[in-house]
Amino acid sequence: MINIRKLESELWESADLLRSGSKLTSNQYCMPVLGLIFLRYAYSRFKIVESEILNGRPSRGGRVMPVEASDFAAKSALYLPREALYDYLLNLPDDISAAELTNKEGHTMTSLGEVVNHAMQLIEEQSEQLTGILPKSYTDFSDEILSELLRIFNNSALDEIGGDIIGRIYEYFLNKFAKNIASDDGVFFTPKSLVKMIVNIIEPSNGVLFDPACGSGGMFIQSGDFVNRSGMNVNNTMTFYGQEKVEYNAQLCLMNMAVHGLTGVIKSGDEANTFYHDAHNLNGKCDYVMANPPFNVDKVKAESCENAKRLPFGMPSVNKNKEVGNGNYLWISYFYSYLNEHGRAGFVMASSATDSQGKDKDIRESLIQTGHVDVMISVGNNFFYAKSLPCSLWFFDKGKAETIKDKVLFIDARNYYTVIDRTLNEWSDWQLKNMNAIVWLYRGETDKYTVLLDEYRAALGSEKPFAEQVQELSEKAKTLRTESKKAVKAAERREKKKTQEEYDAKLAELTETLTVAKEANWLYEKFGDGVYADVLGLCKMADISEIEAKGWSLTPGAYVGVAPIEDDGVDFKERMAEIHRELLLLQAESNDLMDTISRNMKEMGL
């Protein structure tokens, strides 16, 4: 698995070293660098789609028919002319003047900056929504710096990371370039696993999808992937609209959509401030609304909000300055108002909003009584890339089945996640599927649950009960660890590292399979062959009368209760003795090394 944080850090350190050696400010340097990341990722996507097109392509006279822009459009992908391909730019001679390259107007280009600007112009011609969006200030760079930047971003790891890579690396770079922009008004990048969870529960298939705080476009990208996986062409079935106040973000959104072959209409700047403007005139017209809005925004002009309407449950609290002191319930009201009669919404919101009081509580009560609140999920700390804060995922469905019309599904996922590193957690793909399965069962969609169990069995390559597989794999892992220690200890010094690496690879593969088995067992022991049941500490299906009895709270923890602490099966005394033995062994090895170093120093006369 690629360490994305390590990759980001390496890319940044290399790129920033070049900036410090140039005469450019951070603001001058920012967008061109992001444009090169876009160019590199667009090339990676281009090569993948090109190989798909060429596979089984007809030939004439022994020659395979060349690929064309229309072939890429059919696959919802961005076509790149030859002069805009990353490897073309990367392999240009050092002396651009001597190469006698001409641009589309026939003028000779004399610097690498001109050639890259020309590449950006050629790409803009392939996508109407990119017109005027891509950076074209590369003549500000010396050929040496620009050539080195192209080399830095020619990193094969970028080919291996799917999804919203531009948004992820964009935020990292932007946070480094201009922290005041990245953290302004609670704006921050939406973690990929949260976006996936929202898309999986909303299940977009056709119609209008609107993100009123679209950032770098992650909701659109994941929705496009979801629809394409179902066998449909997303550009034929979905229409994407976005509003984004920060123009930098809107530029990246359009770049991100283009590289994934998606079309949409994105508005930015003051006219796209969703608090005051319905820029696309979509109130009551959306099949899907998805968003990660900025939390807890203050000083929102109350009169402008009222004039903009979209407040079916009334205004939140207004202070003496005629301002809304916290914009959370403005967002919540807007998201509901944008939906048509069967629309679904899913969004990220500050945890405090599930239980806030005053007029917020009145709005929440009215909202719950519509019967359109569908699912509420609590998310723990460390999911956000740049901030450590808990949040909630809210889901509305105006087309809920009658059987659950007066029900809300509460899921407390604060203790269910995968640790990536000390400051970052996420849901693995299997964990996402497991939580999605709880929603399927709540909705009565047992067929989807059954398919997931079959998917687990196929991944594990066994029909044995999941609990039995967990036990067997755990024993194998324990045995392999013991074998590893003995083998490394017995190996000659020059072979120790190689032996350790071989066992580490075997153990990593076995651990991955064990993880899948544990997730399968986690799901099956709770819901068996497919019957929804409330699970203490995890999920609860509550009706409106129960919610009223809880003071109209939408906090999952208030309903699901606390799960009993599970015995992890580890003998504490035995494990502590193991750790102590390992520590003594390490100390002995350390002492041996120190003795060897000391002897060598004496022999050298030092």
C-alpha positions in Angstrom: 0.0 0.0 0.0 1.3 3.4 -0.9 2.1 5.7 2.0 0.4 8.8 0.8 1.7 11.0 3.5 5.3 10.0 2.7 4.7 10.7 -0.9 3.2 14.1 -0.3 6.1 15.0 2.0 8.7 13.9 -0.6 6.9 15.8 -3.4 6.7 18.9 -1.3 10.3 18.9 -0.1 11.5 18.6 -3.6 9.2 21.2 -5.1 9.8 23.7 -2.2 13.6 23.4 -2.6 13.2 24.7 -6.1 10.9 27.5 -5.0 13.4 28.7 -2.5 16.0 28.8 -5.3 13.8 30.9 -7.6 12.6 34.5 -7.4 8.9 33.4 -7.2 6.6 34.0 -4.3 4.5 31.2 -2.9 1.4 32.7 -4.6 3.2 32.8 -8.0 4.4 29.3 -7.5 1.3 27.6 -6.1 -1.1 27.2 -9.1 1.6 26.3 -11.7 2.8 23.5 -9.4 -0.7 22.3 -8.9 -1.1 22.4 -12.7 1.8 20.1 -13.2 0.3 17.7 -10.7 -2.9 17.8 -12.8 -0.9 17.2 -16.0 0.9 14.2 -14.5 -2.3 12.6 -13.2 -4.1 13.4 -16.5 -1.3 11.5 -18.3 -1.6 8.5 -16.0 -5.4 8.3 -16.6 -4.9 8.8 -20.3 -2.5 5.8 -20.6 -4.9 3.6 -18.7 -7.9 4.5 -20.9 -5.8 4.3 -24.0 -4.8 0.7 -23.3 -8.5 -0.1 -22.7 -9.4 1.4 -26.1 -6.6 -0.4 -27.9 -7.4 -3.7 -26.4 -9.2 -5.6 -29.2 -9.3 -2.5 -31.4 -9.9 -3.3 -35.2 -7.0 -2.8 -37.7 -6.9 -1.8 -41.3 -4.1 -3.1 -43.6 -2.3 -4.6 -40.6 -2.3 -1.2 -38.7 -4.4 -0.6 -35.6 -6.7 2.3 -35.9 -5.3 5.3 -34.0 -7.1 6.5 -30.9 -9.2 9.7 -31.2 -10.7 12.2 -28.9 -14.2 10.7 -29.4 -12.9 7.4 -28.1 -12.0 9.0 -24.8 -15.3 10.9 -24.6 -17.1 7.6 -24.9 -15.2 6.4 -21.8 -15.7 9.6 -19.8 -12.0 10.4 -20.0 -9.9 13.4 -20.9 -8.1 13.2 -24.3 -4.6 14.6 -24.4 -3.0 15.7 -27.7 0.6 14.5 -28.2 2.2 17.8 -27.3 0.3 17.8 -24.0 1.5 14.3 -22.9 3.6 14.3 -19.8 6.3 12.0 -21.3 6.5 14.3 -24.4 7.3 17.3 -22.1 9.6 15.3 -19.9 11.8 14.1 -22.9 12.2 17.4 -24.7 15.8 18.5 -25.4 17.5 20.9 -23.0 17.8 23.5 -25.8 14.2 24.2 -26.7 15.2 26.8 -29.3 17.2 24.2 -31.3 14.1 21.9 -31.4 12.2 24.4 -33.6 8.9 23.7 -31.9 5.9 25.8 -33.0 2.6 26.5 -31.2 -0.8 26.3 -32.8 -0.4 29.9 -34.1 2.8 28.8 -35.9 5.1 30.8 -33.7 8.4 29.2 -32.7 8.7 28.5 -29.0 12.0 29.3 -27.3 11.5 28.1 -23.7 10.1 25.1 -21.8 7.7 27.5 -20.2 6.2 28.4 -23.5 5.9 24.7 -24.4 4.1 23.9 -21.1 1.8 26.9 -21.6 1.0 25.6 -25.0 0.2 22.1 -23.6 -2.3 23.7 -21.2 -4.0 25.6 -24.0 -4.3 22.3 -26.0 -5.9 20.6 -23.0 -8.4 23.5 -22.5 -9.5 23.0 -26.1 -10.5 19.4 -25.3 -12.8 20.4 -22.5 -15.1 23.4 -22.6 -15.4 23.6 -18.8 -11.6 24.0 -18.6 -11.5 27.1 -20.7 -9.4 29.8 -18.9 -9.0 27.5 -15.9 -5.5 25.9 -16.3 -2.4 27.9 -15.2 -0.4 29.4 -18.1 2.3 31.3 -16.3 5.1 28.8 -16.8 7.4 31.4 -18.6 7.9 32.8 -15.1 10.0 29.7 -14.4 13.5 29.1 -15.7 13.8 26.1 -18.0 16.1 24.4 -15.4 13.5 24.7 -12.5 10.6 23.7 -14.7 12.4 20.7 -16.1 13.3 19.6 -12.5 9.6 20.0 -11.4 8.5 17.8 -14.3 11.0 15.2 -13.2 9.8 15.4 -9.5 6.2 14.8 -10.4 7.1 11.9 -12.8 6.6 9.7 -9.8 5.2 6.2 -10.5 3.4 6.2 -7.1 0.9 8.7 -8.6 -0.2 6.0 -11.0 -1.1 3.7 -8.1 -3.4 6.0 -6.2 -6.9 6.2 -7.4 -9.7 8.6 -6.6 -9.4 12.2 -5.6 -5.6 12.4 -5.7 -5.5 16.0 -7.0 -7.7 17.2 -4.1 -5.6 15.4 -1.6 -2.2 16.6 -2.7 -3.7 20.0 -3.6 -4.7 20.5 0.0 -1.3 19.4 1.3 0.5 21.8 -1.1 -2.0 24.7 -0.5 -1.7 24.2 3.3 2.1 24.5 2.9 1.9 27.5 0.5 -0.8 29.5 2.2 -2.1 28.2 5.5 -4.4 31.2 5.9 -6.3 30.1 2.7 -6.4 26.4 3.6 -7.9 27.0 7.1 -10.1 30.0 6.3 -13.6 29.7 7.6 -13.4 26.1 8.5 -12.7 25.0 4.9 -10.8 21.7 4.7 -10.5 18.7 2.4 -13.1 16.0 2.8 -11.5 12.6 3.6 -12.0 10.0 0.9 -13.6 7.4 3.1 -16.2 10.0 4.3 -17.0 10.9 0.7 -17.3 7.2 -0.2 -19.6 6.5 2.7 -21.9 9.4 1.7 -22.0 8.2 -2.0 -22.5 4.6 -1.0 -25.6 5.4 1.1 -27.0 8.0 -1.3 -26.5 5.6 -4.2 -26.7 8.1 -7.1 -27.9 6.7 -10.4 -29.4 9.4 -12.5 -30.6 13.0 -12.3 -29.2 16.2 -10.8 -26.5 16.1 -8.2 -25.6 19.3 -6.4 -22.7 20.1 -4.1 -23.2 23.6 -2.6 -19.7 23.6 -1.1 -17.9 21.6 -3.6 -14.3 22.3 -2.8 -12.0 20.3 -5.1 -14.9 18.1 -6.3 -14.5 14.8 -4.3 -18.2 14.2 -4.2 -18.5 14.4 -8.0 -15.5 12.1 -8.5 -16.7 9.4 -6.2 -20.3 9.7 -7.6 -18.9 9.3 -11.1 -17.0 6.1 -10.0 -20.1 4.7 -8.3 -22.3 5.2 -11.4 -19.7 3.9 -13.9 -19.2 0.8 -11.8 -22.9 0.1 -12.1 -22.4 -0.2 -15.9 -23.8 3.2 -16.9 -22.0 6.2 -18.4 -22.2 8.9 -15.7 -22.2 11.8 -18.2 -25.3 10.4 -19.9 -27.2 9.8 -16.6 -26.0 12.5 -14.2 -25.8 16.3 -14.3 -23.4 17.9 -11.8 -23.7 21.4 -10.3 -21.4 23.0 -7.8 -21.0 26.2 -5.9 -17.6 27.1 -4.3 -16.9 30.5 -2.8 -13.1 30.1 -2.9 -12.0 30.5 -6.6 -8.8 28.4 -6.1 -10.9 25.5 -5.0 -13.3 25.9 -8.0 -10.4 25.8 -10.4 -9.1 22.6 -8.8 -12.6 21.2 -8.9 -12.9 21.7 -12.7 -9.4 20.3 -13.2 -10.3 17.3 -11.1 -13.5 16.6 -12.9 -11.8 17.0 -16.3 -9.1 14.5 -15.5 -11.8 12.0 -14.5 -13.8 12.8 -17.7 -16.7 14.4 -15.9 -18.7 17.4 -17.1 -20.4 19.8 -14.8 -21.3 23.5 -14.1 -19.3 25.0 -11.3 -19.8 28.6 -10.1 -17.4 30.4 -7.8 -16.7 33.7 -6.1 -19.3 35.9 -4.3 -22.2 34.8 -6.5 -21.5 31.2 -5.3 -21.7 32.0 -1.6 -24.4 29.5 -0.8 -25.5 31.3 2.3 -26.9 34.1 0.1 -27.3 32.7 -3.4 -28.9 29.7 -5.2 -26.6 30.3 -8.1 -28.0 27.5 -10.3 -31.7 28.0 -9.3 -31.9 24.5 -8.0 -34.2 24.9 -5.0 -36.5 21.9 -4.9 -35.0 20.4 -8.1 -32.2 18.1 -6.9 -32.2 14.3 -7.0 -29.1 14.3 -4.8 -27.3 16.8 -2.6 -23.9 16.0 -1.1 -21.6 18.4 0.7 -18.9 19.0 3.4 -19.7 22.6 4.3 -17.6 24.8 6.5 -18.7 24.2 10.1 -19.7 26.7 12.7 -19.5 29.8 10.4 -20.5 33.0 12.3 -21.4 36.5 11.2 -23.8 35.4 8.5 -26.1 38.2 7.4 -29.6 37.2 8.5 -31.5 39.4 6.2 -29.6 38.2 3.1 -30.4 34.6 4.2 -34.1 35.3 4.5 -34.2 37.0 1.1 -32.5 34.0 -0.4 -35.3 31.8 1.0 -34.5 28.0 1.1 -35.5 27.9 4.8 -38.5 25.6 5.1 -38.2 25.4 8.9 -37.5 29.1 9.7 -34.4 31.0 10.6 -31.8 29.9 13.2 -31.0 32.3 16.1 -30.2 35.9 15.1 -28.1 38.2 17.3 -28.4 41.9 18.0 -26.2 42.6 15.0 -28.8 40.8 12.8 -26.4 38.0 12.2 -26.7 34.2 12.4 -24.0 33.3 15.0 -23.7 29.7 13.8 -24.4 28.7 10.2 -24.8 25.0 10.7 -28.6 24.9 10.6 -28.6 27.3 7.6 -26.7 24.5 5.7 -28.9 21.8 7.0 -32.1 23.7 6.0 -30.6 24.5 2.5 -29.7 20.9 1.8 -33.2 19.7 2.6 -34.8 22.5 0.6 -32.8 21.7 -2.5 -34.2 18.2 -2.7 -37.1 17.3 -5.0 -40.0 15.1 -3.9 -37.9 11.9 -3.9 -34.4 13.4 -3.4 -31.7 12.1 -1.1 -29.0 14.2 0.7 -25.9 13.2 2.5 -23.5 15.6 4.2 -20.8 16.1 6.8 -21.7 18.2 9.8 -20.1 19.3 13.1 -21.0 16.8 15.9 -22.5 19.6 18.0 -25.3 20.1 15.5 -27.0 16.8 16.4 -27.9 18.1 19.9 -27.7 22.0 19.7 -30.5 23.9 21.5 -32.6 27.0 21.0 -33.9 27.6 17.5 -31.7 24.9 16.2 -33.7 22.4 18.2 -37.0 23.8 16.9 -35.7 23.3 13.3 -34.5 19.8 14.1 -37.8 18.8 15.5 -39.7 20.1 12.4 -37.2 18.3 10.2 -37.5 15.0 12.1 -41.3 15.2 11.9 -41.2 15.2 8.1 -40.1 11.6 8.3 -37.3 12.4 5.9 -34.3 12.0 8.2 -32.9 8.6 7.1 -29.5 7.7 8.7 -27.2 9.4 11.2 -23.6 8.3 11.7 -21.1 9.5 14.3 -17.5 9.7 13.2 -14.6 9.7 15.6 -11.5 11.9 15.8 -8.6 12.1 13.3 -10.6 11.4 10.1 -9.9 14.9 8.7 -6.6 15.4 7.0 -5.6 18.7 8.5 -7.7 18.8 11.7 -8.5 16.5 14.5 -12.2 16.8 15.2 -15.2 14.4 15.4 -18.2 14.9 13.1 -21.5 13.4 12.0 -22.8 12.2 8.7 -26.5 13.2 8.0 -28.7 11.5 5.4 -32.1 12.7 4.2 -34.4 10.7 2.0 -37.7 12.2 0.8 -38.5 8.9 -1.0 -38.2 6.5 2.1 -40.2 3.3 2.0 -43.4 3.3 4.1 -42.0 0.6 6.4 -39.3 3.0 7.7 -41.1 6.3 7.1 -41.2 7.1 10.8 -37.8 5.5 11.6 -34.2 6.8 11.8 -31.2 4.5 11.7 -28.5 5.6 14.2 -24.9 4.2 13.8 -22.1 5.1 16.2 -18.9 4.4 14.3 -16.6 6.4 16.6 -14.7 3.2 17.6 -14.8 1.5 14.2 -11.9 2.5 11.9 -8.5 1.7 10.6 -5.5 3.5 12.0 -3.3 4.9 9.2 -0.8 6.7 11.5 -0.7 8.6 14.8 -2.9 11.5 13.5 -5.0 9.9 10.8 -7.8 7.3 10.8 -10.0 6.1 7.9 -12.5 3.3 7.0 -11.1 0.5 4.9 -13.1 -0.6 1.8 -14.4 -3.6 3.8 -15.4 -1.4 6.8 -17.2 0.9 4.4 -19.1 -2.1 3.0 -19.9 -3.3 6.5 -21.5 0.0 7.5 -23.3 0.1 4.2 -24.6 -3.4 4.9 -26.3 -2.1 8.1 -28.1 0.5 6.0 -29.2 -2.1 3.4 -30.7 -4.3 6.1 -32.5 -1.3 7.7 -33.9 -0.6 4.2 -34.9 -4.3 3.7 -32.3 -4.8 0.9 -31.2 -8.2 2.0 -30.1 -9.2 -1.5 -27.2 -6.7 -1.3 -26.2 -8.1 2.0 -26.1 -11.6 0.6 -23.9 -10.5 -2.3 -21.5 -8.9 0.2 -21.2 -12.2 2.2 -20.5 -14.0 -1.1 -17.8 -11.4 -1.9 -16.2 -12.1 1.5 -16.2 -15.8 0.8 -14.6 -15.3 -2.6 -11.9 -13.0 -1.2 -11.1 -15.6 1.5 -11.3 -18.5 -0.9 -13.2 -20.6 1.6 -16.7 -21.6 2.6 -15.8 -22.2 6.2 -17.6 -20.2 8.9 -15.9 -16.8 9.3 -15.2 -17.3 13.0 -13.4 -20.5 12.2 -11.3 -18.8 9.6 -10.3 -16.1 12.0 -9.2 -18.7 14.5 -7.2 -20.6 11.9 -5.5 -17.6 10.4 -4.7 -16.2 13.8 -2.9 -19.4 14.7 -1.0 -19.4 11.4 0.1 -15.8 12.1 1.3 -16.7 15.6 3.2 -19.7 14.2 4.8 -17.6 11.4 6.0 -15.0 13.9 7.7 -17.6 16.0 9.2 -19.1 12.9 10.4 -15.7 11.8 12.2 -15.0 15.1 14.0 -18.4 15.0 14.9 -18.1 11.4 16.3 -14.6 11.7 18.3 -15.6 14.9 19.7 -18.6 13.1 20.6 -16.8 9.9 24.2 -15.6 9.3 24.6 -11.8 9.9 24.7 -11.0 6.2 21.4 -12.9 5.6 19.5 -11.6 8.6 18.0 -8.6 6.8 17.0 -10.6 3.8 15.4 -13.4 6.0 13.5 -10.8 8.0 12.2 -9.2 4.8 11.0 -12.5 3.4 9.1 -13.4 6.6 7.7 -9.8 6.8 6.3 -10.2 3.3 4.6 -13.5 4.2 3.3 -12.1 7.4 1.9 -9.0 5.7 0.0 -11.2 3.2 -1.4 -13.4 5.9 -2.3 -10.4 8.1 -4.2 -8.9 5.2 -6.3 -12.1 4.8 -6.8 -12.2 8.5 -8.1 -8.6 8.5 -10.7 -9.5 5.8 -11.8 -12.6 7.8 -12.2 -10.4 10.9 -14.3 -7.9 9.1 -16.5 -10.7 7.6 -16.9 -12.2 11.1 -17.6 -8.7 12.6 -20.6 -8.4 10.2 -21.8 -12.0 10.3 -21.9 -12.4 14.1 -24.2 -9.3 14.3 -26.6 -9.9 11.4 -26.2 -13.5 10.4 -27.6 -14.4 7.0 -29.3 -11.0 6.7 -31.7 -9.9 9.5 -31.4 -6.3 10.9 -31.1 -6.1 14.6 -30.1 -3.3 17.0 -26.6 -3.9 18.2 -25.6 -2.4 21.6 -22.9 0.3 21.1 -23.2 0.2 17.3 -26.7 0.7 15.7 -30.3 1.4 16.7 -33.4 1.9 14.6 -35.5 4.4 16.5 -39.0 5.7 15.7 -40.1 9.4 16.0 -41.7 8.8 19.4 -38.4 7.6 20.8 -36.6 10.6 19.3 -39.1 12.9 20.9 -38.5 11.2 24.3 -34.8 12.0 23.8 -35.5 15.8 23.4 -35.3 15.6 19.5 -31.6 14.6 19.7 -30.0 13.1 16.6 -26.8 12.0 18.4 -26.3 8.3 17.7 -24.7 7.7 21.1 -27.9 8.7 22.8 -29.7 5.7 21.2 -27.2 2.9 20.6 -25.8 2.7 24.2 -22.4 1.4 25.1 -21.0 -1.9 23.9 -19.6 -4.3 26.5 -15.8 -4.5 26.5 -14.6 -7.5 24.5 -11.9 -9.8 25.8 -9.2 -9.7 23.2 -8.0 -13.2 24.2 -4.5 -11.9 25.1 -3.0 -13.3 28.4 -1.6 -10.1 30.0 1.1 -11.8 32.1 2.3 -13.9 29.2 2.4 -10.9 26.8 4.3 -8.8 29.4 6.8 -11.6 29.9 7.2 -11.8 26.0 7.8 -8.1 25.8 10.4 -8.3 28.7 12.3 -11.1 26.9 12.3 -9.1 23.7 13.6 -6.0 25.5 16.4 -8.0 27.1 17.3 -9.4 23.7 17.4 -6.0 22.1 19.5 -4.6 25.0 22.0 -7.5 24.5 22.2 -6.8 20.8 22.8 -3.1 21.5 25.6 -3.9 23.9 27.3 -6.2 21.4 27.1 -3.5 18.8 28.6 -0.9 21.2 31.5 -3.3 22.0 32.2 -3.8 18.3 32.1 -0.1 17.6 34.4 0.5 20.6 36.9 -2.1 19.4 36.9 -0.7 15.9 37.5 2.8 17.2 40.5 1.6 19.2 42.0 -0.2 16.2 41.7 3.0 14.3 43.6 4.8 17.1 40.6 7.0 18.0 
